[in-house]
């Protein structure tokens, strides 16, 4: 019977340690609002950097077809967006 209080104390310590971050943030599958030291925060930053780099590449490539506002430029940007969406991972379904 003396084991029960010890287990209760250990469980409460473990739970309080996990309370700092949500499970989603700790596992790297959260959406937003994760603190900087969590895997999810790093993943969100990387995705933002990747999107910015992709946009820069598309801008430079499509300007070679024509100035912004031209039909060739608009068609190039549309095509690049469609191509990029083909290779995006499917959105996660949250329960």
N, CA, C and O atoms as a MOPAC input file, in Angstrom:
PM7 MOZYME 1SCF
protein

 N      0.79700 1    -1.20200 1     0.00000 1
 C      0.00000 1     0.00000 1     0.00000 1
 C      0.83900 1     1.26500 1     0.00000 1
 O      0.34500 1     2.32500 1    -0.38500 1
 N      2.06300 1     1.18500 1     0.41100 1
 C      2.92000 1     2.36100 1     0.41400 1
 C      3.35100 1     2.73300 1    -1.00100 1
 O      3.84500 1     3.83600 1    -1.23700 1
 N      3.16800 1     1.83700 1    -1.91000 1
 C      3.54400 1     2.08200 1    -3.29500 1
 C      2.57900 1     3.06000 1    -3.97500 1
 O      2.99200 1     3.80500 1    -4.86300 1
 N      1.32200 1     3.06900 1    -3.58100 1
 C      0.32000 1     3.93100 1    -4.20000 1
 C      0.67500 1     5.41200 1    -4.08500 1
 O      0.61500 1     6.10700 1    -5.10000 1
 N      1.04400 1     5.94400 1    -2.90700 1
 C      1.41400 1     7.36800 1    -2.84700 1
 C      2.63700 1     7.69500 1    -3.70100 1
 O      2.71500 1     8.77000 1    -4.29600 1
 N      3.58100 1     6.77300 1    -3.75900 1
 C      4.77600 1     6.98800 1    -4.57800 1
 C      4.40300 1     7.06100 1    -6.05700 1
 O      4.88000 1     7.93700 1    -6.77800 1
 N      3.55800 1     6.14900 1    -6.50300 1
 C      3.11400 1     6.16200 1    -7.89700 1
 C      2.31200 1     7.42800 1    -8.20500 1
 O      2.44200 1     8.00300 1    -9.28600 1
 N      1.49500 1     7.85200 1    -7.26600 1
 C      0.72300 1     9.06800 1    -7.45900 1
 C      1.64100 1    10.27700 1    -7.59400 1
 O      1.41500 1    11.14300 1    -8.43900 1
 N      2.67100 1    10.33400 1    -6.76600 1
 C      3.61300 1    11.44400 1    -6.82700 1
 C      4.39500 1    11.43100 1    -8.15100 1
 O      4.56300 1    12.47800 1    -8.77600 1
 N      4.86300 1    10.27500 1    -8.57200 1
 C      5.59700 1    10.17100 1    -9.83800 1
 C      4.71500 1    10.54500 1   -11.02000 1
 O      5.16100 1    11.23300 1   -11.93900 1
 N      3.48500 1    10.10300 1   -11.00000 1
 C      2.55000 1    10.42800 1   -12.08400 1
 C      2.30200 1    11.93000 1   -12.15700 1
 O      2.28100 1    12.50900 1   -13.24300 1
 N      2.11300 1    12.55900 1   -10.99700 1
 C      1.86400 1    14.00200 1   -11.00600 1
 C      3.08200 1    14.78000 1   -11.49800 1
 O      2.93500 1    15.80500 1   -12.16400 1
 N      4.28300 1    14.30200 1   -11.17500 1
 C      5.50200 1    14.95200 1   -11.67400 1
 C      5.58500 1    14.83500 1   -13.18900 1
 O      5.89600 1    15.80900 1   -13.87400 1
 N      5.31000 1    13.65200 1   -13.71000 1
 C      5.35900 1    13.44800 1   -15.16000 1
 C      4.31300 1    14.28600 1   -15.87400 1
 O      4.59600 1    14.87500 1   -16.91700 1
 N      3.12500 1    14.34500 1   -15.33000 1
 C      2.05800 1    15.12500 1   -15.96300 1
 C      2.40300 1    16.60900 1   -15.95500 1
 O      2.17200 1    17.30300 1   -16.94500 1
 N      2.95300 1    17.10000 1   -14.85000 1
 C      3.30700 1    18.52000 1   -14.79600 1
 C      4.42600 1    18.84500 1   -15.77800 1
 O      4.46300 1    19.95200 1   -16.31600 1
 N      5.33000 1    17.91800 1   -16.02300 1
 C      6.39100 1    18.13300 1   -17.00500 1
 C      5.85200 1    18.20500 1   -18.41700 1
 O      6.36500 1    18.96300 1   -19.24100 1
 N      4.83500 1    17.43500 1   -18.70100 1
 C      4.23100 1    17.42900 1   -20.03700 1
 C      3.30200 1    18.61300 1   -20.24400 1
 O      3.00200 1    18.96900 1   -21.38300 1
 N      2.84600 1    19.22200 1   -19.17600 1
 C      1.88300 1    20.31900 1   -19.28900 1
 C      2.48800 1    21.56000 1   -19.92400 1
 O      1.75100 1    22.43200 1   -20.38300 1
 N      3.80900 1    21.66100 1   -19.96200 1
 C      4.45700 1    22.83100 1   -20.53600 1
 C      4.13000 1    22.96800 1   -22.02700 1
 O      3.97900 1    24.08400 1   -22.52500 1
 N      4.02300 1    21.85800 1   -22.73200 1
 C      3.73100 1    21.86100 1   -24.16900 1
 C      2.56700 1    20.91100 1   -24.43200 1
 O      2.38200 1    19.92400 1   -23.72000 1
 N      1.79900 1    21.22000 1   -25.44900 1
 C      0.75500 1    20.28400 1   -25.82800 1
 C      1.40600 1    19.07200 1   -26.46200 1
 O      2.54600 1    19.13500 1   -26.92200 1
 N      0.68300 1    17.97600 1   -26.48300 1
 C      1.21300 1    16.75000 1   -27.07000 1
 C      1.51300 1    16.96900 1   -28.55000 1
 O      2.52500 1    16.48800 1   -29.05900 1
 N      0.63000 1    17.69800 1   -29.24300 1
 C      0.84500 1    17.96200 1   -30.66100 1
 C      2.15100 1    18.70600 1   -30.89400 1
 O      2.89600 1    18.36200 1   -31.81100 1
 N      2.44100 1    19.71100 1   -30.09200 1
 C      3.67300 1    20.48100 1   -30.26100 1
 C      4.89800 1    19.62000 1   -29.95500 1
 O      5.91300 1    19.71200 1   -30.64700 1
 N      4.80400 1    18.79000 1   -28.92800 1
 C      5.91700 1    17.93700 1   -28.54400 1
 C      6.20900 1    16.89700 1   -29.61800 1
 O      7.36800 1    16.56000 1   -29.85800 1
 N      5.16600 1    16.38900 1   -30.26400 1
 C      5.32900 1    15.36100 1   -31.28200 1
 C      5.58600 1    15.93900 1   -32.67000 1
 O      5.87500 1    15.18900 1   -33.60300 1
 N      5.48800 1    17.24500 1   -32.82200 1
 C      5.75400 1    17.87100 1   -34.11300 1
 C      4.59100 1    17.85000 1   -35.06300 1
 O      4.78500 1    17.94900 1   -36.27400 1
 N      3.37000 1    17.72300 1   -34.54300 1
 C      2.20500 1    17.68300 1   -35.42900 1
 C      1.17400 1    18.75600 1   -35.10600 1
 O      0.05600 1    18.69700 1   -35.61800 1
 N      1.51100 1    19.72500 1   -34.28100 1
 C      0.57900 1    20.79600 1   -33.92900 1
 C      0.36800 1    21.74400 1   -35.09800 1
 O      1.00200 1    21.60400 1   -36.14400 1
 N     -0.50900 1    22.69100 1   -34.92000 1
 C     -0.79500 1    23.63100 1   -35.99900 1
 C     -0.14600 1    24.98500 1   -35.75900 1
 O      0.65800 1    25.43100 1   -36.57800 1
 N     -0.47200 1    25.64200 1   -34.66800 1
 C      0.06800 1    26.96600 1   -34.36100 1
 C      0.15400 1    27.12400 1   -32.85300 1
 O     -0.40000 1    26.32300 1   -32.10000 1
 N      0.84700 1    28.15200 1   -32.42400 1
 C      0.89500 1    28.46900 1   -31.01200 1
 C      1.89500 1    27.66200 1   -30.21500 1
 O      1.83500 1    27.66300 1   -28.98600 1
 N      2.80100 1    26.98000 1   -30.86500 1
 C      3.79600 1    26.18800 1   -30.15500 1
 C      4.98500 1    27.06800 1   -29.77900 1
 O      5.33400 1    27.99600 1   -30.50900 1
 N      5.59000 1    26.77800 1   -28.66200 1
 C      6.73000 1    27.56200 1   -28.20500 1
 C      7.97600 1    27.22800 1   -29.02000 1
 O      8.06100 1    26.14600 1   -29.60200 1
 N      8.94400 1    28.14600 1   -29.06700 1
 C     10.10800 1    27.99800 1   -29.95100 1
 C     10.94100 1    26.73000 1   -29.78400 1
 O     11.59000 1    26.30900 1   -30.74100 1
 N     10.94800 1    26.11300 1   -28.61900 1
 C     11.80700 1    24.93900 1   -28.46700 1
 C     11.13500 1    23.62900 1   -28.88300 1
 O     11.74100 1    22.56500 1   -28.75200 1
 N      9.90700 1    23.68200 1   -29.37800 1
 C      9.20900 1    22.46300 1   -29.76200 1
 C      9.48300 1    22.10200 1   -31.22400 1
 O      9.77600 1    22.98000 1   -32.03600 1
 N      9.38900 1    20.82200 1   -31.55800 1
 C      9.57900 1    20.40200 1   -32.95400 1
 C      8.59300 1    21.06600 1   -33.91400 1
 O      8.94400 1    21.38200 1   -35.05000 1
 N      7.35300 1    21.27700 1   -33.45200 1
 C      6.34700 1    21.87900 1   -34.33500 1
 C      6.72600 1    23.30100 1   -34.71800 1
 O      6.54800 1    23.69900 1   -35.86900 1
 N      7.23900 1    24.06000 1   -33.78000 1
 C      7.64600 1    25.43500 1   -34.06600 1
 C      8.73700 1    25.44300 1   -35.13300 1
 O      8.69000 1    26.23700 1   -36.07200 1
 N      9.70600 1    24.56600 1   -34.98500 1
 C     10.79900 1    24.46600 1   -35.97100 1
 C     10.26300 1    24.03700 1   -37.32800 1
 O     10.72800 1    24.51000 1   -38.36500 1
 N      9.28100 1    23.13700 1   -37.31800 1
 C      8.68200 1    22.67900 1   -38.57000 1
 C      7.93200 1    23.82100 1   -39.26100 1
 O      8.02400 1    23.96900 1   -40.48000 1
 N      7.19800 1    24.62000 1   -38.50200 1
 C      6.46600 1    25.75000 1   -39.07400 1
 C      7.44100 1    26.75900 1   -39.67500 1
 O      7.20800 1    27.27400 1   -40.76800 1
 N      8.54000 1    27.04300 1   -38.95800 1
 C      9.54800 1    27.96400 1   -39.49000 1
 C     10.13600 1    27.45200 1   -40.79700 1
 O     10.29800 1    28.21100 1   -41.75200 1
 N     10.45800 1    26.15200 1   -40.83600 1
 C     11.02900 1    25.57700 1   -42.05100 1
 C     10.04700 1    25.66400 1   -43.21500 1
 O     10.44700 1    25.96200 1   -44.34100 1
 N      8.77000 1    25.40700 1   -42.95400 1
 C      7.76500 1    25.48900 1   -44.01000 1
 C      7.63600 1    26.91500 1   -44.54000 1
 O      7.48000 1    27.12100 1   -45.74400 1
 N      7.70000 1    27.89800 1   -43.64300 1
 C      7.63100 1    29.29500 1   -44.07500 1
 C      8.84400 1    29.66000 1   -44.92600 1
 O      8.71100 1    30.34900 1   -45.93800 1
 N     10.03100 1    29.19600 1   -44.51600 1
 C     11.23500 1    29.48000 1   -45.29400 1
 C     11.17000 1    28.81100 1   -46.66200 1
 O     11.56000 1    29.40500 1   -47.66700 1
 N     10.67900 1    27.57900 1   -46.69900 1
 C     10.54500 1    26.86400 1   -47.97000 1
 C      9.57100 1    27.57400 1   -48.90100 1
 O      9.83300 1    27.70300 1   -50.09700 1
 N      8.44100 1    28.03700 1   -48.35300 1
 C      7.44800 1    28.74000 1   -49.17100 1
 C      8.01700 1    30.04200 1   -49.72200 1
 O      7.77700 1    30.38500 1   -50.88000 1
 N      8.76600 1    30.76400 1   -48.90200 1
 C      9.35800 1    32.03300 1   -49.34000 1
 C     10.38700 1    31.78000 1   -50.44600 1
 O     10.43300 1    32.51300 1   -51.43400 1
 N     11.20600 1    30.74400 1   -50.27800 1
 C     12.21200 1    30.41900 1   -51.28900 1
 C     11.53700 1    29.99000 1   -52.58900 1
 O     11.97000 1    30.38600 1   -53.67100 1
 N     10.48200 1    29.18500 1   -52.49100 1
 C      9.74700 1    28.76500 1   -53.68200 1
 C      9.13100 1    29.94100 1   -54.41100 1
 O      9.14300 1    29.98900 1   -55.64100 1
 N      8.59400 1    30.89100 1   -53.66100 1
 C      7.99700 1    32.08400 1   -54.26900 1
 C      9.06000 1    32.92700 1   -54.97900 1
 O      8.81800 1    33.46500 1   -56.05900 1
 N     10.23500 1    33.03400 1   -54.36000 1
 C     11.33000 1    33.79200 1   -54.97600 1
 C     11.77500 1    33.13900 1   -56.28400 1
 O     11.99400 1    33.82100 1   -57.28500 1
 N     11.90400 1    31.83100 1   -56.26500 1
 C     12.30200 1    31.09600 1   -57.47900 1
 C     11.25400 1    31.27400 1   -58.57300 1
 O     11.59400 1    31.52100 1   -59.73000 1
 N      9.97500 1    31.14700 1   -58.20600 1
 C      8.89600 1    31.31600 1   -59.18300 1
 C      8.89600 1    32.72900 1   -59.76200 1
 O      8.69400 1    32.91500 1   -60.96200 1
 N      9.12200 1    33.71400 1   -58.91200 1
 C      9.14400 1    35.11200 1   -59.36700 1
 C     10.22900 1    35.32100 1   -60.41700 1
 O      9.97600 1    35.91300 1   -61.46700 1
 N     11.43500 1    34.83800 1   -60.13400 1
 C     12.55100 1    35.01900 1   -61.06100 1
 C     12.29200 1    34.27400 1   -62.36600 1
 O     12.51000 1    34.81400 1   -63.45100 1
 N     11.83000 1    33.04500 1   -62.25900 1
 C     11.55900 1    32.24700 1   -63.46200 1
 C     10.47600 1    32.88800 1   -64.31800 1
 O     10.63500 1    33.01900 1   -65.53200 1
 N      9.37700 1    33.28700 1   -63.69000 1
 C      8.25400 1    33.82700 1   -64.45700 1
 C      8.54100 1    35.20700 1   -65.03100 1
 O      7.96600 1    35.57900 1   -66.05400 1
 N      9.41000 1    35.96400 1   -64.39900 1
 C      9.80700 1    37.26400 1   -64.97600 1
 C     10.58300 1    37.05800 1   -66.28000 1
 O     10.61600 1    37.95100 1   -67.12700 1
 N     11.20300 1    35.89200 1   -66.44400 1
 C     11.90700 1    35.62800 1   -67.69500 1
 C     10.91600 1    35.42500 1   -68.85300 1
 O     11.30000 1    35.52600 1   -70.01800 1
 N      9.64300 1    35.13900 1   -68.53600 1
 C      8.61200 1    34.97800 1   -69.56200 1
 C      7.92200 1    36.29100 1   -69.89000 1
 O      7.36100 1    36.45300 1   -70.97400 1
 N      7.96400 1    37.23500 1   -68.94500 1
 C      7.30700 1    38.52200 1   -69.16300 1
 C      7.20000 1    39.29200 1   -67.86500 1
 O      7.42800 1    38.75700 1   -66.78000 1
 N      6.85500 1    40.54400 1   -67.99600 1
 C      6.71500 1    41.40900 1   -66.82700 1
 C      5.46400 1    41.02400 1   -66.03100 1
 O      4.50200 1    40.50800 1   -66.60100 1
 N      5.47300 1    41.27400 1   -64.71400 1
 C      4.26200 1    41.02200 1   -63.92900 1
 C      3.07800 1    41.77600 1   -64.52600 1
 O      3.18400 1    42.95400 1   -64.86600 1
 N      1.97100 1    41.09100 1   -64.64500 1
 C      0.78100 1    41.67500 1   -65.26800 1
 C      0.58000 1    41.17500 1   -66.68500 1
 O     -0.52600 1    41.25000 1   -67.22000 1
 N      1.64700 1    40.66200 1   -67.30100 1
 C      1.49700 1    40.14300 1   -68.66000 1
 C      0.85700 1    38.75400 1   -68.61900 1
 O      0.86700 1    38.07700 1   -67.59000 1
 N      0.30600 1    38.35000 1   -69.75200 1
 C     -0.34700 1    37.04700 1   -69.84300 1
 C      0.65300 1    35.91200 1   -69.61800 1
 O      0.34500 1    34.94400 1   -68.92200 1
 N      1.84100 1    36.02500 1   -70.19800 1
 C      2.85300 1    34.97400 1   -70.04900 1
 C      3.28900 1    34.82200 1   -68.59500 1
 O      3.46600 1    33.70900 1   -68.10100 1
 N      3.46100 1    35.96300 1   -67.91700 1
 C      3.85800 1    35.93400 1   -66.51000 1
 C      2.75600 1    35.27700 1   -65.66400 1
 O      3.04100 1    34.41000 1   -64.83900 1
 N      1.51400 1    35.68800 1   -65.86900 1
 C      0.38600 1    35.14600 1   -65.10400 1
 C      0.23300 1    33.65100 1   -65.34200 1
 O     -0.01600 1    32.89500 1   -64.40300 1
 N      0.37900 1    33.22400 1   -66.58300 1
 C      0.27500 1    31.79600 1   -66.90800 1
 C      1.39100 1    31.00400 1   -66.23900 1
 O      1.16600 1    29.90900 1   -65.72200 1
 N      2.58900 1    31.56400 1   -66.25500 1
 C      3.72600 1    30.90600 1   -65.60100 1
 C      3.46300 1    30.74700 1   -64.10700 1
 O      3.67600 1    29.66600 1   -63.55900 1
 N      3.00400 1    31.80400 1   -63.44000 1
 C      2.74400 1    31.72900 1   -61.99000 1
 C      1.63600 1    30.72800 1   -61.68200 1
 O      1.72400 1    29.98300 1   -60.70500 1
 N      0.59300 1    30.70900 1   -62.51100 1
 C     -0.49600 1    29.75200 1   -62.31500 1
 C      0.01700 1    28.32700 1   -62.43100 1
 O     -0.30900 1    27.47200 1   -61.60800 1
 N      0.81700 1    28.07900 1   -63.45200 1
 C      1.35300 1    26.73600 1   -63.68800 1
 C      2.28100 1    26.31300 1   -62.54500 1
 O      2.21900 1    25.17200 1   -62.08800 1
 N      3.12800 1    27.21600 1   -62.08900 1
 C      4.05400 1    26.90500 1   -60.98500 1
 C      3.28700 1    26.58100 1   -59.70500 1
 O      3.67000 1    25.67700 1   -58.96200 1
 N      2.21200 1    27.31300 1   -59.44700 1
 C      1.39400 1    27.06300 1   -58.25600 1
 C      0.73700 1    25.69500 1   -58.34600 1
 O      0.73000 1    24.94200 1   -57.37300 1
 N      0.18800 1    25.37300 1   -59.50200 1
 C     -0.43700 1    24.05700 1   -59.69100 1
 C      0.58800 1    22.94400 1   -59.52400 1
 O      0.31200 1    21.93800 1   -58.87000 1
 N      1.76000 1    23.11600 1   -60.10600 1
 C      2.80300 1    22.09700 1   -59.99000 1
 C      3.23000 1    21.90300 1   -58.53700 1
 O      3.43400 1    20.77300 1   -58.09600 1
 N      3.36400 1    22.98600 1   -57.80400 1
 C      3.77600 1    22.91300 1   -56.40300 1
 C      2.71500 1    22.18200 1   -55.57000 1
 O      3.05400 1    21.39600 1   -54.68500 1
 N      1.44700 1    22.43700 1   -55.84900 1
 C      0.36500 1    21.80600 1   -55.09300 1
 C      0.29900 1    20.30400 1   -55.33500 1
 O     -0.16200 1    19.55800 1   -54.47100 1
 N      0.75000 1    19.85600 1   -56.49100 1
 C      0.76600 1    18.41500 1   -56.76600 1
 C      1.67900 1    17.66000 1   -55.80500 1
 O      1.42500 1    16.49800 1   -55.48700 1
 N      2.73500 1    18.31500 1   -55.34600 1
 C      3.73500 1    17.63800 1   -54.52800 1
 C      3.63200 1    17.96800 1   -53.04000 1
 O      4.47300 1    17.53500 1   -52.25300 1
 N      2.62100 1    18.72100 1   -52.65200 1
 C      2.43300 1    19.00900 1   -51.22700 1
 C      1.88000 1    17.77300 1   -50.53600 1
 O      1.05600 1    17.05700 1   -51.10600 1
 N      2.33000 1    17.51700 1   -49.30800 1
 C      1.76400 1    16.37900 1   -48.56700 1
 C      0.30700 1    16.65600 1   -48.24400 1
 O     -0.08900 1    17.81100 1   -48.09000 1
 N     -0.49100 1    15.60500 1   -48.14000 1
 C     -1.90400 1    15.81900 1   -47.81100 1
 C     -2.04100 1    16.43900 1   -46.43000 1
 O     -1.21900 1    16.20200 1   -45.54400 1
 N     -3.08700 1    17.23400 1   -46.25900 1
 C     -3.33700 1    17.86800 1   -44.96700 1
 C     -3.68600 1    16.79900 1   -43.93900 1
 O     -4.36300 1    15.81600 1   -44.24200 1
 N     -3.20900 1    17.01400 1   -42.72900 1
 C     -3.49800 1    16.06900 1   -41.65100 1
 C     -4.90900 1    16.29500 1   -41.14500 1
 O     -5.36500 1    17.43000 1   -41.00400 1
 N     -5.57900 1    15.20900 1   -40.87900 1
 C     -6.91600 1    15.28500 1   -40.32800 1
 C     -6.79500 1    15.22000 1   -38.81000 1
 O     -6.22900 1    14.28000 1   -38.25300 1
 N     -7.34000 1    16.24100 1   -38.16000 1
 C     -7.27400 1    16.29400 1   -36.69500 1
 C     -8.58500 1    15.78000 1   -36.12000 1
 O     -9.67000 1    16.12900 1   -36.58400 1
 N     -8.46000 1    14.95700 1   -35.11800 1
 C     -9.66400 1    14.42000 1   -34.44600 1
 C    -10.04700 1    15.29500 1   -33.29100 1
 O    -11.02900 1    15.01500 1   -32.60300 1

